[in-house]
């Protein structure tokens, strides 16, 4: 009889049922879509981060940058002006350098890696050394080479110091004595080849040739990012000069998570990178994997307490480094979407409550009659609660349908977002592109193009080097069981809330007063 | 047997007190048919609600059998309404979304009986008021007289000892009025009910064994 009465009331009062169900459906549908969108954005962010930090990396440890205590003066290129061949008064030069942080002093000691590995809750850790290879090639007029004291980290004779122009011979109209050179650079990542489960090696897959393995430790073998290899016209089987040393290109790699560039242009063995760059026992980043997600906060706190000179960042900290339309979508979801969902949900709950109470008011005489013929308060309460529950559940089911259709529609449209993440490490200021220079009429090298467009710190001084990858991510909104369960739970809560208010009101009615009602 | 002793009922209506009943003393014997007459607002319905354990007096006592129903908690009053008293209202008060059978069945909702037994009793009650062929009709598909018969079946399906009818023919034409009163009177005689009918209609009142008049909250025997 309870179910019969319930069914008849819901069918008999279709308008009220439809309004409550529609309100609830809208709210639940929105909650599902926003939730799925949020998860989709998080997933996209993870993909962007994974390409830089590696799959499964929970934290990164980097040295906290400190300002130099004394002015170091202009940065030196550190090339040997006397190397190369002298042709008709012009010195032809071609040199490569593998350079690290400012003065070589902004890296962590490898002992930090041991500290990390000994920390409770750490499942694995891998250290890397991020470097820049700079190739200086071209010709320099003899007259340009004024003997100067050695300067810069490279030591030995140097050509970088620009002297007053009056001391220099200018290039002739026939071209003799003029200078022309290229400065080419690319990023090099020294990786511990025995650690493939965490860190950058976990984020790349070999697309051509072979990858580096632990047996390649200490050898002059390199794998290149396939995009870089294409642009630099390099291929497997060839060689590449890194830090003045020829490396065999054994393979090409792509990020395992997307089709964009990987974290570095070239990957070589860590110990070789340390040796060639003069940064023995130094690391730029330690990638850390915790035993479980629950351990991340504790591990972060433990590492921060023992590695006081370093900065420890978790994935959620790193998420803030994601930029582009992906970041806009993320802030949209976490801002507008989140609050809109809550607002619509509250509105739906209020609509359900108000309509239920209004329904009870319209049925005052009905409830008075039921009380007169012996219905107990709890039975009347159950009746109202049951009706409200079914109305909300109906709305919830429709809402789940709306949510699923919305998710399907968004996934079908292959919505794409662009995101980039920067993994910071200190480098002397070179970005990731070749800079060509030529002598002007006064014989001074000048960068091609507008200097304002050059990367920060492109010449001289120091800047924060960013390993930045721009990725186009196709959004995929997942249909998660927990979101569906959340929707069902919200429907139940909405129904029970509205039913509780309405039922309480109905049960509080005095039968005599209810029967006097004119409804 | 009802025994009302010095019963008063006061309502608060728009910041003023309304004395619906004033020091009413009354006895109604078991099996008696009583008609209560009086002008609108005189206190007839209030008295019926007190007799039906729907409300409590502001002062005085009401005993039903040997139970003082004026001081019982709500849960006990519900028990009394559920088992001892049946109500018939002027506007029938049927649930519009339920058919005739379900409207009768609903009165048995608290009874610990099977669904089939409940349906059987409801069908029997409808048969006793002559509506065997209207069990699946909604109230909106029934005439006023038929709706009142359903209401009477609903009141009697629990086999109450007392039947309280508030203007049971107030919304019916003369012929239907007589039919309904014939039905009530027949059931009263057949089941030995205590029947209290509130009415404006002197023709109906004259059919009762005993006629009472309430005016301005005070009750007296009709002459």
Interface residues (C-beta under 8 A of the other chain):
Chain A: X1 X2 X4 X5 X8 X9 X11 X12 X13 X365 X366 X368 X369 X370 X371 X372 X373 X374 X375 X376 X377 X379 X510 X511 X512 X515 X516
Chain B: X45 X49 X52 X54 X55 X74 X75 X78 X79 X81 X82 X83 X86 X87 X89 X91 X93 X95 X96 X97 X98 X102 X105 X106 X107 X109 X110 X115 X118 X154 X155 X158
